[in-house]
Amino acid sequence: MAKQALILIDIQNDYFPQGKWPLDGVEAAADNAAQVLKAFRQAGDAVIHVRHEFADDDAPFFTPGSEGAQLHANVLNQGNEPVVLKHFVNAFRQTNLRELLERRSITDVVVVGSMSHMCIDAVARAAADLGYKVTVIHDACATCDQDFNGQVIPAAQVHGAYMAALAFGYASVVSTEDYLKAQAAVA
C-alpha cells in the first residue's frame, strides 16, 4: 500500500505582502496549503516542512535567522513534523529530506508551497527522478512575475507554464478541491 507525505516548500514570511519578496497570490496559496496540511494531520500521514535560508546576510530574502526566513503562521510545524533547512533550490540537495522519506517508507509525495518556477519545480522533478509518485497541488503554490530578455512574464503565466511542464512528465497536478475530494473518497 502506498504511503504518502506532504512536503510544504518554503511557505515563509518573506513571501507574504509585508516580506522582502512578496509573491502573487501567496495568501490564497497558503490558505489552500493549510487545508491540505489539516487533511494530512487528520489522516495521520507524514508531514515535512522545508525552510530555505540563504548562506549569507546579503541575500535578497530569507536571510539567516531573520523573521522573514521563518515559517508562516498558517503552516507552522507541530509535534513530530520535521523542518528541513535547505540552502539550495532543490530541497533534496545536501539535506536529510530523502532520509526522512525513506525512514517512513514513503512512496508518494504531495507538494505545496513556493515558488512554482523554482523550488516547487526542483523538488517535484527530483522526487520523480528518485522514484516517488508526485502530486503537486497547483493552487497551493505561488510565484511572481519574471523578467526574460527584457519582457515581463506575468506570475499567472509563469505558474501555468511550470505546472503544465510538471503535469506533462513529472507529476499529477491537481487543485486543492480535487485533491481533498479524492482523499475523502478513499478514506
C-alpha positions in Angstrom: 0.0 0.0 0.0 1.2 3.5 -0.9 2.4 5.7 2.0 2.3 9.4 1.3 3.9 12.5 2.8 3.1 16.2 2.4 6.1 18.3 1.7 5.5 22.0 2.3 8.1 24.0 0.5 9.2 27.5 1.7 5.9 28.9 3.0 7.9 31.6 4.7 7.2 35.1 5.9 9.3 36.9 3.3 7.0 35.7 0.5 4.0 37.4 2.1 2.9 41.1 1.5 5.0 42.5 4.3 8.0 40.4 3.4 11.1 41.1 1.3 10.0 39.1 -1.8 6.1 39.0 -2.0 4.6 36.5 -4.3 1.4 36.9 -6.4 -1.5 35.0 -4.8 0.6 33.8 -1.9 -2.1 34.2 0.7 -4.7 32.1 -1.2 -2.0 29.5 -1.9 -1.0 29.3 1.8 -4.7 29.0 2.8 -5.0 26.1 0.4 -1.8 24.6 1.7 -3.2 24.9 5.2 -6.3 22.9 4.1 -4.1 20.1 2.7 -2.0 20.2 5.8 -5.1 19.8 8.0 -6.2 16.8 6.0 -2.8 15.1 6.3 -2.8 15.7 10.1 -6.3 14.3 10.4 -5.3 11.2 8.4 -2.1 10.7 10.4 0.0 10.9 7.3 3.6 12.2 7.3 4.2 16.0 7.1 7.6 17.5 6.3 8.2 21.3 6.2 11.0 22.7 4.2 12.5 26.1 5.1 15.0 28.0 2.9 17.8 30.2 4.2 20.5 31.7 2.1 24.1 31.2 3.2 24.9 34.9 3.8 23.4 38.0 5.2 23.5 39.8 1.9 20.7 37.7 0.5 17.7 39.5 -1.1 15.3 37.5 1.2 15.4 34.5 3.6 18.5 35.9 5.4 19.8 33.6 8.1 18.0 33.9 11.4 15.5 36.6 10.2 11.8 36.7 10.8 11.3 36.6 7.1 13.0 33.2 6.9 10.6 31.7 9.4 7.7 29.5 8.5 4.4 31.4 8.0 1.9 31.1 10.9 -0.7 29.4 8.5 1.5 26.3 8.3 3.7 26.1 11.4 5.0 22.6 12.2 3.5 20.8 15.1 4.7 17.9 17.3 6.9 15.5 15.4 6.7 17.3 12.0 10.3 17.8 10.9 11.5 21.1 9.4 14.2 20.6 6.8 16.6 23.5 6.4 17.9 24.0 2.9 20.4 26.3 1.2 19.7 25.4 -2.4 16.7 25.5 -4.7 16.3 21.7 -4.7 15.1 20.5 -1.2 16.9 17.2 -1.7 20.3 18.8 -2.2 22.5 18.5 0.9 19.6 17.9 3.2 18.0 15.0 5.0 14.7 15.1 3.1 15.3 11.8 1.3 16.3 10.1 4.5 13.2 11.4 6.2 11.0 9.9 3.4 12.9 6.6 3.4 12.7 6.2 7.1 8.9 6.5 6.8 8.8 4.1 3.8 7.1 6.9 1.8 6.2 6.1 -1.9 4.1 9.1 -2.8 4.8 12.8 -2.1 2.4 15.7 -2.3 4.0 19.1 -2.8 2.7 22.6 -2.0 4.5 25.9 -1.5 6.7 28.4 -3.2 8.0 29.4 -5.7 6.3 27.5 -8.5 9.1 28.2 -11.0 12.0 27.4 -8.7 11.7 25.2 -5.6 8.4 23.6 -6.4 9.7 22.6 -9.9 13.0 21.4 -8.5 11.6 19.2 -5.7 8.9 17.7 -7.9 11.4 16.8 -10.7 13.9 15.5 -8.2 11.3 13.4 -6.3 10.1 11.9 -9.6 13.6 11.1 -10.6 14.1 9.4 -7.3 11.1 7.2 -7.9 8.4 8.8 -5.9 4.9 9.3 -7.2 4.5 13.1 -7.2 1.4 15.2 -6.8 1.5 19.0 -7.0 -1.4 21.0 -5.6 -1.3 23.8 -8.1 -3.5 26.3 -6.3 -1.4 25.8 -3.1 1.7 27.1 -4.9 2.7 30.7 -5.7 5.2 32.6 -7.7 5.9 36.1 -9.0 6.4 37.9 -12.3 9.6 37.1 -14.1 11.8 39.1 -16.5 13.2 37.4 -19.6 15.0 39.1 -22.4 13.5 42.5 -21.5 10.0 41.2 -21.2 7.9 40.8 -18.1 6.2 37.4 -17.8 3.2 37.7 -15.5 3.1 35.4 -12.5 0.0 33.6 -13.7 1.8 32.7 -17.0 4.9 31.6 -15.2 2.9 29.5 -12.8 0.8 28.0 -15.6 3.9 27.1 -17.7 5.6 25.4 -14.9 2.5 23.5 -13.8 1.9 22.4 -17.4 5.5 21.1 -17.7 5.3 19.2 -14.4 2.0 17.7 -15.5 3.5 16.6 -18.8 6.1 14.4 -17.4 6.8 14.6 -13.6 3.6 14.9 -11.5 -0.1 14.7 -11.2 -1.1 18.4 -11.0 -4.4 19.0 -9.3 -6.4 21.6 -7.4 -6.9 21.6 -3.6 -10.5 20.9 -4.0 -10.0 17.9 -6.3 -7.2 16.5 -4.2 -9.2 16.7 -1.0 -12.3 15.2 -2.6 -10.2 12.3 -3.9 -8.7 11.7 -0.4 -12.1 11.8 1.2 -13.4 9.2 -1.3 -10.5 6.8 -0.3 -10.9 7.3 3.4 
